[in-house]
């Protein structure tokens, strides 16, 4: 995960606490998704960014996951995400999220 | 996970789903969006 985003997330949690915060991803690369999910939960696995050794324990969802889709307004979801669902690897992303959570 | 009332950090990408699209979806589910970013890999 980009060090700038790591710094952003760390600053937000330092200022507001982690309670109620959820990180929602939009990346299409399965490996990037898996690393991002791991980073905001357990710390930067590469040990280079501001979250190296920092276990924030934040929950992470991807915008492609059913858990998000089912709670969103249908019209908004279709308008904002419909095109990307058709053109990007939704199954690959969802599998990466399951791996990141240790569900597979 | 119930999104209603959660504080969402939306991290998008310019070559996939942009942050603002994620934010719109999160808001429609009742979440408060506290930060929106769209990474660029060029």
Backbone of each chain as nested JSON, in Angstrom:
{
  "chains": [
    {"id": "A", "residues": [
      {"number": 1, "name": "UNK", "atoms": {"N": [0.851, -1.202, 0.0], "CA": [0.0, 0.0, 0.0], "C": [0.882, 1.246, 0.0]}},
      {"number": 2, "name": "UNK", "atoms": {"N": [0.492, 2.21, -0.807], "CA": [1.181, 3.49, -0.929], "C": [1.476, 4.092, 0.463]}},
      {"number": 3, "name": "UNK", "atoms": {"N": [2.737, 4.511, 0.706], "CA": [3.079, 5.095, 2.014], "C": [2.213, 6.308, 2.366]}},
      {"number": 4, "name": "UNK", "atoms": {"N": [1.795, 7.08, 1.356], "CA": [0.934, 8.241, 1.631], "C": [-0.398, 7.797, 2.231]}},
      {"number": 5, "name": "UNK", "atoms": {"N": [-0.95, 6.72, 1.686], "CA": [-2.218, 6.218, 2.227], "C": [-2.025, 5.617, 3.617]}},
      {"number": 6, "name": "UNK", "atoms": {"N": [-0.891, 4.97, 3.813], "CA": [-0.601, 4.456, 5.158], "C": [-0.545, 5.602, 6.168]}},
      {"number": 7, "name": "UNK", "atoms": {"N": [0.124, 6.686, 5.769], "CA": [0.234, 7.845, 6.657], "C": [-1.134, 8.463, 6.933]}},
      {"number": 8, "name": "UNK", "atoms": {"N": [-1.942, 8.533, 5.905], "CA": [-3.296, 9.084, 6.047], "C": [-4.105, 8.272, 7.058]}},
      {"number": 9, "name": "UNK", "atoms": {"N": [-4.095, 6.962, 6.89], "CA": [-4.882, 6.095, 7.779], "C": [-4.354, 6.169, 9.21]}},
      {"number": 10, "name": "UNK", "atoms": {"N": [-3.051, 6.185, 9.347], "CA": [-2.455, 6.264, 10.686], "C": [-2.862, 7.582, 11.364]}},
      {"number": 11, "name": "UNK", "atoms": {"N": [-2.827, 8.679, 10.601], "CA": [-3.19, 9.984, 11.167], "C": [-4.653, 9.991, 11.614]}},
      {"number": 12, "name": "UNK", "atoms": {"N": [-5.531, 9.436, 10.772], "CA": [-6.954, 9.42, 11.118], "C": [-7.19, 8.628, 12.404]}},
      {"number": 13, "name": "UNK", "atoms": {"N": [-6.561, 7.467, 12.498], "CA": [-6.752, 6.632, 13.691], "C": [-6.123, 7.29, 14.921]}},
      {"number": 14, "name": "UNK", "atoms": {"N": [-4.972, 7.94, 14.736], "CA": [-4.345, 8.644, 15.865], "C": [-5.263, 9.756, 16.378]}},
      {"number": 15, "name": "UNK", "atoms": {"N": [-5.931, 10.448, 15.445], "CA": [-6.756, 11.595, 15.82], "C": [-8.13, 11.191, 16.356]}},
      {"number": 16, "name": "UNK", "atoms": {"N": [-8.733, 10.165, 15.753], "CA": [-10.132, 9.846, 16.06], "C": [-10.322, 8.515, 16.761]}},
      {"number": 17, "name": "UNK", "atoms": {"N": [-9.278, 7.701, 16.799], "CA": [-9.444, 6.344, 17.3], "C": [-9.95, 5.44, 16.195]}},
      {"number": 18, "name": "UNK", "atoms": {"N": [-9.847, 4.132, 16.39], "CA": [-10.206, 3.176, 15.346], "C": [-11.678, 2.787, 15.388]}},
      {"number": 19, "name": "UNK", "atoms": {"N": [-12.383, 3.206, 16.438], "CA": [-13.761, 2.759, 16.617], "C": [-14.674, 3.23, 15.477]}},
      {"number": 20, "name": "UNK", "atoms": {"N": [-15.317, 2.291, 14.821], "CA": [-16.287, 2.611, 13.77], "C": [-15.681, 2.886, 12.417]}},
      {"number": 21, "name": "UNK", "atoms": {"N": [-14.361, 2.835, 12.323], "CA": [-13.716, 3.126, 11.036], "C": [-13.62, 1.86, 10.183]}},
      {"number": 22, "name": "UNK", "atoms": {"N": [-13.956, 2.002, 8.91], "CA": [-13.867, 0.913, 7.946], "C": [-13.115, 1.433, 6.72]}},
      {"number": 23, "name": "UNK", "atoms": {"N": [-12.168, 0.649, 6.239], "CA": [-11.466, 1.008, 5.007], "C": [-12.149, 0.292, 3.851]}},
      {"number": 24, "name": "UNK", "atoms": {"N": [-12.503, 1.05, 2.816], "CA": [-13.154, 0.444, 1.655], "C": [-12.261, 0.638, 0.432]}},
      {"number": 25, "name": "UNK", "atoms": {"N": [-11.93, -0.473, -0.212], "CA": [-10.97, -0.472, -1.311], "C": [-11.661, -0.505, -2.675]}},
      {"number": 26, "name": "UNK", "atoms": {"N": [-10.923, -0.027, -3.68], "CA": [-11.431, -0.084, -5.05], "C": [-10.432, -0.638, -6.036]}},
      {"number": 27, "name": "UNK", "atoms": {"N": [-9.269, -1.067, -5.549], "CA": [-8.218, -1.581, -6.441], "C": [-8.685, -2.854, -7.133]}},
      {"number": 28, "name": "UNK", "atoms": {"N": [-8.191, -3.073, -8.35], "CA": [-8.617, -4.246, -9.11], "C": [-7.572, -5.351, -9.104]}},
      {"number": 29, "name": "UNK", "atoms": {"N": [-6.353, -5.029, -8.695], "CA": [-5.298, -6.027, -8.68], "C": [-5.399, -6.86, -7.402]}},
      {"number": 30, "name": "UNK", "atoms": {"N": [-5.546, -8.176, -7.574], "CA": [-5.82, -9.051, -6.426], "C": [-4.709, -8.967, -5.381]}},
      {"number": 31, "name": "UNK", "atoms": {"N": [-3.465, -8.946, -5.84], "CA": [-2.355, -8.907, -4.89], "C": [-2.351, -7.584, -4.112]}},
      {"number": 32, "name": "UNK", "atoms": {"N": [-2.617, -6.488, -4.821], "CA": [-2.649, -5.174, -4.167], "C": [-3.76, -5.119, -3.127]}},
      {"number": 33, "name": "UNK", "atoms": {"N": [-4.889, -5.721, -3.448], "CA": [-6.026, -5.755, -2.533], "C": [-5.666, -6.531, -1.268]}},
      {"number": 34, "name": "UNK", "atoms": {"N": [-5.044, -7.676, -1.474], "CA": [-4.685, -8.531, -0.34], "C": [-3.675, -7.821, 0.571]}},
      {"number": 35, "name": "UNK", "atoms": {"N": [-2.68, -7.174, -0.047], "CA": [-1.659, -6.47, 0.735], "C": [-2.275, -5.279, 1.482]}},
      {"number": 36, "name": "UNK", "atoms": {"N": [-3.172, -4.557, 0.822], "CA": [-3.801, -3.399, 1.464], "C": [-4.621, -3.833, 2.675]}},
      {"number": 37, "name": "UNK", "atoms": {"N": [-5.358, -4.915, 2.513], "CA": [-6.18, -5.411, 3.624], "C": [-5.303, -5.834, 4.799]}},
      {"number": 38, "name": "UNK", "atoms": {"N": [-4.195, -6.488, 4.47], "CA": [-3.274, -6.937, 5.514], "C": [-2.617, -5.727, 6.206]}},
      {"number": 39, "name": "UNK", "atoms": {"N": [-2.308, -4.706, 5.422], "CA": [-1.587, -3.548, 5.948], "C": [-2.405, -2.792, 6.999]}},
      {"number": 40, "name": "UNK", "atoms": {"N": [-3.674, -2.562, 6.726], "CA": [-4.467, -1.771, 7.679], "C": [-4.935, -2.601, 8.875]}},
      {"number": 41, "name": "UNK", "atoms": {"N": [-4.776, -3.899, 8.779], "CA": [-5.137, -4.746, 9.921], "C": [-3.902, -5.066, 10.772]}},
      {"number": 42, "name": "UNK", "atoms": {"N": [-2.84, -5.577, 10.091], "CA": [-1.692, -6.111, 10.832], "C": [-0.433, -5.258, 10.714]}},
      {"number": 43, "name": "UNK", "atoms": {"N": [-0.452, -4.244, 9.837], "CA": [0.761, -3.448, 9.611], "C": [1.357, -3.733, 8.248]}},
      {"number": 44, "name": "UNK", "atoms": {"N": [2.254, -2.864, 7.803], "CA": [2.863, -2.981, 6.479], "C": [3.739, -4.229, 6.395]}},
      {"number": 45, "name": "UNK", "atoms": {"N": [3.367, -5.215, 5.567], "CA": [4.152, -6.454, 5.487], "C": [5.549, -6.226, 4.917]}},
      {"number": 46, "name": "UNK", "atoms": {"N": [5.726, -5.136, 4.176], "CA": [7.048, -4.841, 3.603], "C": [7.926, -4.075, 4.604]}},
      {"number": 47, "name": "UNK", "atoms": {"N": [7.351, -3.651, 5.712], "CA": [8.084, -2.925, 6.756], "C": [8.772, -1.673, 6.237]}},
      {"number": 48, "name": "UNK", "atoms": {"N": [8.125, -0.941, 5.339], "CA": [8.738, 0.291, 4.831], "C": [7.883, 1.533, 5.093]}},
      {"number": 49, "name": "UNK", "atoms": {"N": [6.573, 1.386, 5.17], "CA": [5.69, 2.538, 5.305], "C": [5.411, 2.892, 6.756]}},
      {"number": 50, "name": "UNK", "atoms": {"N": [4.635, 3.955, 6.966], "CA": [4.295, 4.409, 8.321], "C": [3.552, 3.36, 9.158]}},
      {"number": 51, "name": "UNK", "atoms": {"N": [2.966, 2.363, 8.519], "CA": [2.248, 1.333, 9.284], "C": [3.102, 0.092, 9.559]}},
      {"number": 52, "name": "UNK", "atoms": {"N": [4.398, 0.178, 9.284], "CA": [5.29, -0.942, 9.613], "C": [5.242, -1.192, 11.123]}},
      {"number": 53, "name": "UNK", "atoms": {"N": [4.867, -2.399, 11.492], "CA": [4.817, -2.741, 12.91], "C": [3.632, -2.156, 13.661]}},
      {"number": 54, "name": "UNK", "atoms": {"N": [2.694, -1.545, 12.928], "CA": [1.527, -0.91, 13.568], "C": [0.281, -1.735, 13.251]}},
      {"number": 55, "name": "UNK", "atoms": {"N": [-0.266, -2.371, 14.262], "CA": [-1.444, -3.212, 14.05], "C": [-2.699, -2.416, 14.39]}},
      {"number": 56, "name": "UNK", "atoms": {"N": [-3.283, -1.807, 13.375], "CA": [-4.477, -0.985, 13.618], "C": [-5.732, -1.839, 13.786]}},
      {"number": 57, "name": "UNK", "atoms": {"N": [-5.737, -3.004, 13.184], "CA": [-6.888, -3.896, 13.314], "C": [-8.153, -3.382, 12.641]}},
      {"number": 58, "name": "UNK", "atoms": {"N": [-7.992, -2.534, 11.631], "CA": [-9.188, -1.963, 10.989], "C": [-9.872, -2.993, 10.081]}},
      {"number": 59, "name": "UNK", "atoms": {"N": [-11.196, -3.013, 10.085], "CA": [-11.898, -3.859, 9.136], "C": [-11.779, -3.291, 7.72]}},
      {"number": 60, "name": "UNK", "atoms": {"N": [-11.69, -4.186, 6.746], "CA": [-11.522, -3.778, 5.349], "C": [-12.561, -4.469, 4.487]}},
      {"number": 61, "name": "UNK", "atoms": {"N": [-13.188, -3.709, 3.627], "CA": [-14.109, -4.265, 2.646], "C": [-13.677, -3.781, 1.266]}},
      {"number": 62, "name": "UNK", "atoms": {"N": [-14.007, -4.542, 0.246], "CA": [-13.829, -4.062, -1.128], "C": [-15.206, -3.719, -1.676]}},
      {"number": 63, "name": "UNK", "atoms": {"N": [-15.25, -2.68, -2.478], "CA": [-16.534, -2.207, -3.003], "C": [-17.226, -3.274, -3.863]}},
      {"number": 64, "name": "UNK", "atoms": {"N": [-16.468, -4.266, -4.357], "CA": [-17.066, -5.343, -5.158], "C": [-17.754, -6.418, -4.306]}},
      {"number": 65, "name": "UNK", "atoms": {"N": [-17.5, -6.436, -3.014], "CA": [-18.015, -7.535, -2.2], "C": [-19.533, -7.443, -2.011]}},
      {"number": 66, "name": "UNK", "atoms": {"N": [-20.166, -8.615, -1.964], "CA": [-21.627, -8.664, -1.79], "C": [-22.071, -7.927, -0.532]}},
      {"number": 67, "name": "UNK", "atoms": {"N": [-21.243, -7.988, 0.497], "CA": [-21.557, -7.34, 1.77], "C": [-21.778, -5.83, 1.566]}},
      {"number": 68, "name": "UNK", "atoms": {"N": [-21.041, -5.247, 0.646], "CA": [-21.203, -3.829, 0.337], "C": [-22.388, -3.636, -0.605]}},
      {"number": 69, "name": "UNK", "atoms": {"N": [-22.425, -4.434, -1.652], "CA": [-23.455, -4.291, -2.688], "C": [-24.861, -4.404, -2.099]}},
      {"number": 70, "name": "UNK", "atoms": {"N": [-25.013, -5.353, -1.169], "CA": [-26.347, -5.59, -0.601], "C": [-26.827, -4.436, 0.283]}},
      {"number": 71, "name": "UNK", "atoms": {"N": [-25.895, -3.674, 0.833], "CA": [-26.288, -2.574, 1.724], "C": [-26.406, -1.241, 0.988]}},
      {"number": 72, "name": "UNK", "atoms": {"N": [-25.831, -1.171, -0.199], "CA": [-25.865, 0.071, -0.966], "C": [-27.207, 0.221, -1.671]}},
      {"number": 73, "name": "UNK", "atoms": {"N": [-27.522, 1.456, -2.008], "CA": [-28.691, 1.71, -2.843], "C": [-28.438, 1.096, -4.224]}},
      {"number": 74, "name": "UNK", "atoms": {"N": [-29.415, 0.344, -4.737], "CA": [-29.223, -0.366, -6.01], "C": [-28.86, 0.583, -7.157]}},
      {"number": 75, "name": "UNK", "atoms": {"N": [-29.575, 1.698, -7.234], "CA": [-29.355, 2.648, -8.324], "C": [-27.983, 3.288, -8.249]}},
      {"number": 76, "name": "UNK", "atoms": {"N": [-27.576, 3.661, -7.047], "CA": [-26.262, 4.268, -6.86], "C": [-25.17, 3.264, -7.207]}},
      {"number": 77, "name": "UNK", "atoms": {"N": [-25.363, 2.023, -6.756], "CA": [-24.336, 1.006, -7.008], "C": [-24.168, 0.77, -8.506]}},
      {"number": 78, "name": "UNK", "atoms": {"N": [-25.289, 0.635, -9.186], "CA": [-25.243, 0.397, -10.63], "C": [-24.578, 1.569, -11.351]}},
      {"number": 79, "name": "UNK", "atoms": {"N": [-24.943, 2.775, -10.944], "CA": [-24.402, 3.966, -11.601], "C": [-22.892, 4.116, -11.362]}},
      {"number": 80, "name": "UNK", "atoms": {"N": [-22.459, 3.85, -10.143], "CA": [-21.06, 4.094, -9.782], "C": [-20.145, 2.905, -10.071]}},
      {"number": 81, "name": "UNK", "atoms": {"N": [-20.681, 1.683, -9.92], "CA": [-19.818, 0.5, -9.945], "C": [-20.127, -0.434, -11.114]}},
      {"number": 82, "name": "UNK", "atoms": {"N": [-21.324, -0.327, -11.689], "CA": [-21.764, -1.264, -12.726], "C": [-20.75, -1.462, -13.839]}},
      {"number": 83, "name": "UNK", "atoms": {"N": [-20.217, -0.376, -14.36], "CA": [-19.246, -0.461, -15.455], "C": [-18.002, -1.237, -15.016]}},
      {"number": 84, "name": "UNK", "atoms": {"N": [-17.527, -0.943, -13.808], "CA": [-16.303, -1.595, -13.323], "C": [-16.533, -3.082, -13.062]}},
      {"number": 85, "name": "UNK", "atoms": {"N": [-17.742, -3.437, -12.64], "CA": [-18.053, -4.853, -12.427], "C": [-17.938, -5.641, -13.729]}},
      {"number": 86, "name": "UNK", "atoms": {"N": [-18.282, -4.984, -14.83], "CA": [-18.245, -5.664, -16.125], "C": [-16.829, -5.765, -16.675]}},
      {"number": 87, "name": "UNK", "atoms": {"N": [-15.969, -4.816, -16.311], "CA": [-14.663, -4.744, -16.96], "C": [-13.505, -5.23, -16.082]}},
      {"number": 88, "name": "UNK", "atoms": {"N": [-13.711, -5.316, -14.787], "CA": [-12.616, -5.713, -13.896], "C": [-12.872, -7.106, -13.307]}},
      {"number": 89, "name": "UNK", "atoms": {"N": [-11.842, -7.675, -12.694], "CA": [-11.896, -9.054, -12.214], "C": [-12.525, -9.127, -10.812]}},
      {"number": 90, "name": "UNK", "atoms": {"N": [-13.843, -9.114, -10.789], "CA": [-14.574, -9.119, -9.514], "C": [-14.287, -10.4, -8.718]}},
      {"number": 91, "name": "UNK", "atoms": {"N": [-14.3, -11.543, -9.391], "CA": [-14.07, -12.817, -8.694], "C": [-12.671, -12.857, -8.079]}},
      {"number": 92, "name": "UNK", "atoms": {"N": [-11.69, -12.372, -8.839], "CA": [-10.311, -12.36, -8.339], "C": [-10.174, -11.479, -7.108]}},
      {"number": 93, "name": "UNK", "atoms": {"N": [-10.831, -10.333, -7.137], "CA": [-10.791, -9.413, -5.998], "C": [-11.464, -10.04, -4.78]}},
      {"number": 94, "name": "UNK", "atoms": {"N": [-12.618, -10.629, -4.99], "CA": [-13.346, -11.218, -3.862], "C": [-12.565, -12.379, -3.243]}},
      {"number": 95, "name": "UNK", "atoms": {"N": [-11.908, -13.136, -4.104], "CA": [-11.087, -14.241, -3.594], "C": [-9.905, -13.689, -2.78]}},
      {"number": 96, "name": "UNK", "atoms": {"N": [-9.311, -12.601, -3.268], "CA": [-8.19, -11.98, -2.546], "C": [-8.646, -11.485, -1.175]}},
      {"number": 97, "name": "UNK", "atoms": {"N": [-9.855, -10.928, -1.107], "CA": [-10.371, -10.452, 0.179], "C": [-10.611, -11.625, 1.135]}},
      {"number": 98, "name": "UNK", "atoms": {"N": [-11.095, -12.736, 0.6], "CA": [-11.3, -13.916, 1.463], "C": [-9.955, -14.436, 1.978]}},
      {"number": 99, "name": "UNK", "atoms": {"N": [-8.946, -14.432, 1.084], "CA": [-7.606, -14.862, 1.51], "C": [-7.076, -13.945, 2.603]}},
      {"number": 100, "name": "UNK", "atoms": {"N": [-7.271, -12.645, 2.415], "CA": [-6.751, -11.666, 3.382], "C": [-7.388, -11.869, 4.758]}},
      {"number": 101, "name": "UNK", "atoms": {"N": [-8.619, -12.347, 4.758], "CA": [-9.311, -12.583, 6.036], "C": [-9.068, -13.991, 6.576]}},
      {"number": 102, "name": "UNK", "atoms": {"N": [-8.295, -14.772, 5.826], "CA": [-8.03, -16.135, 6.259], "C": [-9.22, -17.051, 6.085]}},
      {"number": 103, "name": "UNK", "atoms": {"N": [-10.111, -16.712, 5.155], "CA": [-11.319, -17.518, 4.949], "C": [-11.12, -18.623, 3.919]}},
      {"number": 104, "name": "UNK", "atoms": {"N": [-9.989, -18.625, 3.232], "CA": [-9.751, -19.703, 2.271], "C": [-8.486, -20.454, 2.635]}}
    ]},
    {"id": "B", "residues": [
      {"number": 1, "name": "UNK", "atoms": {"N": [-20.902, -7.123, 8.111], "CA": [-20.677, -5.868, 8.826], "C": [-21.697, -4.809, 8.399]}},
      {"number": 2, "name": "UNK", "atoms": {"N": [-22.329, -4.217, 9.387], "CA": [-23.311, -3.155, 9.121], "C": [-22.569, -1.864, 8.767]}},
      {"number": 3, "name": "UNK", "atoms": {"N": [-22.834, -1.31, 7.591], "CA": [-22.14, -0.081, 7.179], "C": [-22.814, 1.186, 7.719]}},
      {"number": 4, "name": "UNK", "atoms": {"N": [-24.074, 1.08, 8.032], "CA": [-24.822, 2.242, 8.517], "C": [-24.156, 2.802, 9.776]}},
      {"number": 5, "name": "UNK", "atoms": {"N": [-23.762, 4.074, 9.722], "CA": [-23.147, 4.711, 10.878], "C": [-21.637, 4.557, 10.964]}},
      {"number": 6, "name": "UNK", "atoms": {"N": [-21.06, 3.729, 10.088], "CA": [-19.601, 3.565, 10.101], "C": [-18.918, 4.767, 9.454]}},
      {"number": 7, "name": "UNK", "atoms": {"N": [-17.65, 4.936, 9.787], "CA": [-16.845, 6.005, 9.182], "C": [-15.923, 5.357, 8.147]}},
      {"number": 8, "name": "UNK", "atoms": {"N": [-16.148, 5.691, 6.9], "CA": [-15.453, 5.001, 5.818], "C": [-14.299, 5.835, 5.259]}},
      {"number": 9, "name": "UNK", "atoms": {"N": [-13.159, 5.17, 5.111], "CA": [-12.031, 5.73, 4.36], "C": [-12.065, 5.046, 2.994]}},
      {"number": 10, "name": "UNK", "atoms": {"N": [-12.341, 5.803, 1.95], "CA": [-12.49, 5.238, 0.599], "C": [-11.168, 5.375, -0.152]}},
      {"number": 11, "name": "UNK", "atoms": {"N": [-10.556, 4.22, -0.47], "CA": [-9.274, 4.217, -1.171], "C": [-9.456, 3.623, -2.562]}},
      {"number": 12, "name": "UNK", "atoms": {"N": [-9.585, 4.482, -3.544], "CA": [-9.771, 4.016, -4.912], "C": [-8.492, 4.071, -5.706]}},
      {"number": 13, "name": "UNK", "atoms": {"N": [-8.621, 3.725, -6.985], "CA": [-7.487, 3.804, -7.905], "C": [-7.958, 4.382, -9.221]}},
      {"number": 14, "name": "UNK", "atoms": {"N": [-7.085, 5.141, -9.836], "CA": [-7.481, 5.774, -11.088], "C": [-7.725, 4.746, -12.193]}},
      {"number": 15, "name": "UNK", "atoms": {"N": [-7.001, 3.618, -12.159], "CA": [-7.151, 2.611, -13.2], "C": [-8.187, 1.548, -12.862]}},
      {"number": 16, "name": "UNK", "atoms": {"N": [-8.837, 1.678, -11.715], "CA": [-9.917, 0.734, -11.388], "C": [-11.093, 1.552, -10.853]}},
      {"number": 17, "name": "UNK", "atoms": {"N": [-11.525, 1.306, -9.643], "CA": [-12.669, 2.077, -9.12], "C": [-12.141, 3.323, -8.394]}},
      {"number": 18, "name": "UNK", "atoms": {"N": [-12.52, 4.517, -8.831], "CA": [-12.043, 5.732, -8.17], "C": [-12.658, 5.921, -6.784]}},
      {"number": 19, "name": "UNK", "atoms": {"N": [-11.944, 6.663, -5.952], "CA": [-12.386, 6.859, -4.579], "C": [-13.773, 7.457, -4.467]}},
      {"number": 20, "name": "UNK", "atoms": {"N": [-14.107, 8.386, -5.337], "CA": [-15.403, 9.049, -5.226], "C": [-16.568, 8.083, -5.509]}},
      {"number": 21, "name": "UNK", "atoms": {"N": [-16.345, 7.112, -6.402], "CA": [-17.388, 6.108, -6.665], "C": [-17.612, 5.24, -5.426]}},
      {"number": 22, "name": "UNK", "atoms": {"N": [-16.509, 4.871, -4.771], "CA": [-16.614, 4.093, -3.536], "C": [-17.365, 4.91, -2.483]}},
      {"number": 23, "name": "UNK", "atoms": {"N": [-17.028, 6.195, -2.395], "CA": [-17.657, 7.068, -1.398], "C": [-19.169, 7.166, -1.626]}},
      {"number": 24, "name": "UNK", "atoms": {"N": [-19.586, 7.292, -2.868], "CA": [-21.023, 7.382, -3.166], "C": [-21.751, 6.116, -2.717]}},
      {"number": 25, "name": "UNK", "atoms": {"N": [-21.123, 4.977, -2.978], "CA": [-21.72, 3.69, -2.577], "C": [-21.81, 3.611, -1.051]}},
      {"number": 26, "name": "UNK", "atoms": {"N": [-20.743, 3.989, -0.382], "CA": [-20.722, 3.918, 1.083], "C": [-21.792, 4.835, 1.686]}},
      {"number": 27, "name": "UNK", "atoms": {"N": [-21.907, 6.045, 1.14], "CA": [-22.924, 6.986, 1.644], "C": [-24.328, 6.417, 1.442]}},
      {"number": 28, "name": "UNK", "atoms": {"N": [-24.538, 5.76, 0.304], "CA": [-25.882, 5.216, 0.022], "C": [-26.229, 4.081, 0.982]}},
      {"number": 29, "name": "UNK", "atoms": {"N": [-25.195, 3.493, 1.611], "CA": [-25.432, 2.427, 2.595], "C": [-25.543, 2.995, 4.009]}},
      {"number": 30, "name": "UNK", "atoms": {"N": [-25.478, 4.318, 4.13], "CA": [-25.659, 4.938, 5.441], "C": [-24.375, 5.257, 6.176]}},
      {"number": 31, "name": "UNK", "atoms": {"N": [-23.236, 5.056, 5.513], "CA": [-21.957, 5.334, 6.166], "C": [-21.588, 6.813, 6.003]}},
      {"number": 32, "name": "UNK", "atoms": {"N": [-20.739, 7.269, 6.923], "CA": [-20.169, 8.609, 6.807], "C": [-18.79, 8.454, 6.173]}},
      {"number": 33, "name": "UNK", "atoms": {"N": [-18.556, 9.158, 5.089], "CA": [-17.255, 9.048, 4.419], "C": [-16.339, 10.138, 4.978]}},
      {"number": 34, "name": "UNK", "atoms": {"N": [-15.253, 9.726, 5.607], "CA": [-14.384, 10.706, 6.273], "C": [-13.139, 11.025, 5.456]}},
      {"number": 35, "name": "UNK", "atoms": {"N": [-12.841, 10.216, 4.44], "CA": [-11.687, 10.516, 3.589], "C": [-11.844, 9.792, 2.258]}},
      {"number": 36, "name": "UNK", "atoms": {"N": [-11.475, 10.455, 1.191], "CA": [-11.555, 9.858, -0.149], "C": [-10.218, 10.061, -0.844]}},
      {"number": 37, "name": "UNK", "atoms": {"N": [-9.643, 8.982, -1.317], "CA": [-8.393, 9.071, -2.071], "C": [-8.493, 8.235, -3.339]}},
      {"number": 38, "name": "UNK", "atoms": {"N": [-7.844, 8.705, -4.388], "CA": [-7.73, 7.918, -5.607], "C": [-6.252, 7.857, -5.969]}},
      {"number": 39, "name": "UNK", "atoms": {"N": [-5.694, 6.671, -5.83], "CA": [-4.279, 6.496, -6.134], "C": [-4.059, 6.491, -7.63]}},
      {"number": 40, "name": "UNK", "atoms": {"N": [-2.88, 6.903, -8.019], "CA": [-2.522, 6.924, -9.431], "C": [-1.184, 6.222, -9.592]}},
      {"number": 41, "name": "UNK", "atoms": {"N": [-1.134, 5.232, -10.494], "CA": [0.109, 4.467, -10.67], "C": [0.771, 4.779, -11.998]}},
      {"number": 42, "name": "UNK", "atoms": {"N": [0.995, 6.037, -12.307], "CA": [1.711, 6.362, -13.548], "C": [2.979, 7.123, -13.215]}}
    ]}
  ]
}
